[in-house]
Amino acid sequence: MKILTKGKYYGSRNSEKSFNGVLLSQYQYTADRTDWHYHENPYFMYVLQGNMMDSNKKIQTLCPSGSLIFNNWQESHYGSKHSDNASGFHLEFEKNWLEKNNIPLNLLEGSQLIQNPKIHLLFAKLYFEFILSDDYSEVSVEILLLQICEALNNLKTNDSQKIPIWIEDLKELLHYDTSNLSLQYLSNQLGVHPVHISRAAPKHLSMSLGEYIRQHKIKKAIPLLLDSSSSLTEITYKLGFSDQSHFNRVFKSNFNMNPSSYRKKMKLD
């Protein structure tokens, strides 16, 4: 079976930057299906455009635009494209970078879809620095990489704890339910008292329930902003914000710029 060495992916490479043992790259995916293969290093794929599927010997995972998936070096898999156009942003760690920064090699194992919105937003910021690539990007990238590893470690710690069964159901609602979410609505759907949800959710989500919902909405905004076919007004209502000013405030609190400035900057670069 083929082993893809550092920086090698199926598709057409648009750009690539190396930061002291970490490789960032953007690829246009051209093949409808790749061969089975391994990678020399662990890496993340952040789907920027299109619909992808990642398949290993255990599971097939759908990865529409905005998805974030991790594949470890020992995981054999293949990828397939399910749209005319598809592109992705890769973060690849060399093992010595992990060792140098005292990050365990088993921080994540196997292949898995990352749903946590905090990690998604860190990747969106990483991609922004990758595109911006100014005098301050290198130090910004290093900080973001350490924040990503810390967030992944917290996620693994939380997953290892005994958590109520309904927490996973809560995450499913927060990720996929397009209703106007409220504490009472979640209580009715889960059959759990609102007070119990409000006390337990921050512990197991690593943030308040409101912040988790807001970050999840912004997580979904990134691929929409990169696609010029949707107006800001359309994106606002697709994400479930009450109006554009609310969307602007929440987006700016995470990226220090409003959505229109973010979109213009990404287009210019």
C-alpha positions in Angstrom: 0.0 0.0 0.0 1.3 3.5 -0.9 2.7 5.7 1.9 2.4 9.4 1.2 5.4 11.3 2.5 5.5 14.8 4.0 3.4 17.3 2.0 2.1 14.7 -0.5 -1.7 14.5 -1.1 -3.9 13.4 -3.9 -4.9 16.4 -6.0 -3.4 19.6 -7.3 -1.4 21.7 -4.8 -2.3 25.4 -4.8 0.0 26.6 -2.1 2.2 25.3 0.8 4.0 26.8 3.7 6.3 25.2 6.3 6.6 26.4 10.0 9.3 24.6 12.0 8.1 21.1 11.5 4.5 21.8 10.7 3.3 21.9 7.1 0.3 23.8 5.9 -1.0 23.3 2.4 -4.1 23.9 0.2 -5.1 21.4 -2.4 -7.7 21.2 -5.2 -9.0 17.6 -5.3 -9.2 16.3 -8.8 -9.7 12.6 -8.7 -13.1 11.1 -8.0 -11.5 8.5 -5.8 -8.0 7.9 -4.5 -6.2 4.6 -3.9 -5.9 3.1 -0.4 -2.9 4.7 1.3 -1.2 5.7 4.5 0.4 9.1 5.4 3.9 9.4 6.9 2.6 12.0 9.4 -0.6 12.7 11.3 -2.7 15.4 9.6 -6.0 17.3 9.6 -8.1 18.1 6.5 -10.3 21.1 6.7 -12.8 20.9 3.7 -13.0 24.4 2.1 -15.3 23.6 -0.8 -17.3 20.7 -2.1 -18.3 17.3 -0.6 -15.8 14.6 0.3 -15.9 11.2 1.9 -13.2 9.6 3.9 -13.2 5.8 4.1 -11.2 3.5 6.3 -11.6 -0.2 7.1 -14.2 0.6 9.8 -16.3 3.6 8.7 -17.2 5.9 5.8 -17.4 9.6 6.9 -19.2 12.2 4.9 -17.2 15.5 4.9 -19.1 18.4 3.3 -17.6 21.9 3.2 -16.7 23.1 6.6 -15.8 19.6 7.9 -12.7 18.9 9.9 -11.3 15.4 9.9 -8.2 13.9 11.5 -6.2 11.0 10.1 -3.3 9.5 12.0 -0.2 8.0 10.3 -1.1 4.4 11.0 -4.6 4.7 9.5 -5.1 3.3 6.0 -7.9 5.1 4.1 -9.0 6.4 0.8 -10.8 9.6 -0.2 -13.6 10.2 -2.7 -15.1 13.4 -4.2 -18.9 13.8 -4.4 -19.1 17.2 -6.1 -17.7 18.8 -9.2 -15.3 20.9 -7.3 -13.6 20.3 -4.0 -10.7 21.8 -2.1 -9.1 21.4 1.3 -6.6 22.9 3.8 -4.2 20.5 5.5 -2.3 20.8 8.7 0.4 18.1 8.9 2.6 17.5 12.0 6.0 16.0 11.9 6.5 13.7 14.9 9.5 15.6 16.1 7.4 18.8 16.4 5.0 17.0 18.7 7.9 15.6 20.8 9.6 19.0 20.9 6.5 20.6 22.3 5.8 17.8 24.8 2.6 16.8 23.0 1.9 13.1 23.1 1.9 11.2 19.9 -1.4 9.6 20.8 -3.1 12.9 21.3 -5.6 11.7 18.7 -5.7 8.2 17.2 -7.2 6.6 14.1 -9.5 8.6 12.0 -12.2 10.9 13.3 -14.5 13.8 12.4 -13.9 16.8 14.7 -17.2 18.5 15.7 -16.1 20.7 18.5 -16.7 24.3 17.3 -13.8 25.8 19.3 -11.3 23.7 17.4 -13.0 24.6 14.1 -12.6 28.3 14.8 -8.9 27.8 15.6 -8.5 26.1 12.3 -10.4 28.9 10.5 -7.9 31.4 12.1 -5.0 29.2 11.1 -6.3 29.2 7.5 -6.6 33.0 7.7 -3.0 33.3 8.7 -2.0 30.9 6.0 -3.6 33.1 3.4 -2.5 36.4 5.0 1.1 35.3 5.3 2.5 38.6 6.6 5.4 39.4 9.0 3.3 38.3 12.0 1.9 35.1 10.6 4.6 32.8 11.7 4.3 33.6 15.4 0.5 33.6 15.1 0.6 30.2 13.5 2.8 28.8 16.3 0.4 30.1 18.9 -2.6 28.7 17.1 -1.0 25.3 16.8 -0.4 25.1 20.5 -3.9 26.3 21.2 -5.2 23.6 18.8 -3.2 20.9 20.6 -4.4 22.1 24.0 -8.0 22.1 22.8 -7.6 18.6 21.5 -6.1 17.4 24.8 -9.0 18.9 26.7 -11.4 17.2 24.3 -9.7 13.9 24.9 -9.7 14.4 28.7 -13.4 15.2 28.6 -14.1 12.1 26.4 -12.3 9.9 28.9 -14.5 11.0 31.8 -17.8 9.4 32.5 -20.4 11.7 31.0 -24.2 11.4 30.9 -25.6 9.7 27.9 -27.8 12.7 27.1 -24.7 14.9 26.5 -24.1 13.1 23.1 -27.7 13.7 22.2 -27.3 17.3 23.2 -24.3 17.7 20.9 -26.3 16.1 18.0 -29.1 18.7 18.6 -26.6 21.6 18.7 -24.8 20.4 15.5 -27.7 19.5 13.3 -31.0 20.9 14.6 -31.9 24.1 12.8 -34.7 25.1 15.2 -34.5 28.3 17.2 -32.7 26.6 20.1 -33.7 27.5 23.7 -33.0 25.8 27.0 -36.7 24.8 27.3 -36.6 23.3 23.8 -33.5 21.3 24.5 -35.1 20.1 27.8 -38.2 18.9 26.0 -36.1 17.1 23.3 -33.7 15.5 25.8 -36.1 14.8 28.7 -33.7 16.5 31.0 -34.5 19.3 33.4 -33.4 22.8 32.2 -31.5 23.4 35.4 -29.6 20.1 35.1 -28.7 21.0 31.5 -27.5 24.5 32.4 -25.2 23.1 35.2 -23.8 20.0 33.4 -23.4 21.3 29.8 -20.5 23.8 30.5 -18.5 21.0 32.3 -18.8 18.6 29.3 -18.7 21.2 26.5 -15.8 23.1 28.0 -17.8 26.4 27.5 -21.2 27.8 28.3 -24.2 26.5 26.3 -24.7 29.9 24.7 -21.1 30.2 23.7 -21.1 26.7 22.2 -24.2 27.5 20.1 -22.6 30.8 18.9 -19.3 29.2 18.0 -21.1 26.4 16.2 -22.9 29.0 14.0 -19.7 30.9 13.2 -18.0 27.5 12.4 -20.7 27.0 9.7 -20.2 30.6 8.5 -16.6 30.1 7.3 -17.2 27.9 4.2 -20.2 30.1 3.3 -18.1 33.3 3.4 -15.5 31.6 1.2 -18.2 30.9 -1.4 -19.2 34.2 -3.1 -22.5 32.8 -4.4 -24.3 33.6 -1.0 -24.9 37.2 0.1 -24.2 38.2 3.7 -28.0 38.5 4.3 -28.5 34.9 3.0 -25.7 33.6 5.2 -27.2 35.4 8.3 -30.5 33.6 8.0 -28.9 30.2 7.0 -27.0 30.3 10.2 -30.1 31.1 12.3 -29.1 34.6 13.4 -32.0 37.0 14.0 -30.4 39.8 11.9 -27.1 40.8 10.3 -26.0 43.0 13.1 -26.2 40.1 15.5 -24.1 37.9 13.1 -21.6 40.8 12.8 -21.2 41.1 16.5 -20.7 37.4 17.1 -18.3 37.0 14.2 -16.2 40.0 15.2 -15.9 38.8 18.8 -14.1 35.7 17.4 -12.1 37.2 14.5 -11.7 40.9 15.4 -13.3 41.9 12.0 -16.8 41.7 10.6 -17.8 39.1 8.0 -17.6 41.4 5.0 -14.0 42.4 5.9 -13.1 38.8 6.4 -14.6 37.9 3.0 -12.8 40.8 1.2 -9.5 39.9 2.8 -9.7 36.2 1.8 -10.6 37.2 -1.8 -7.8 39.7 -2.1 -5.2 37.2 -0.9 
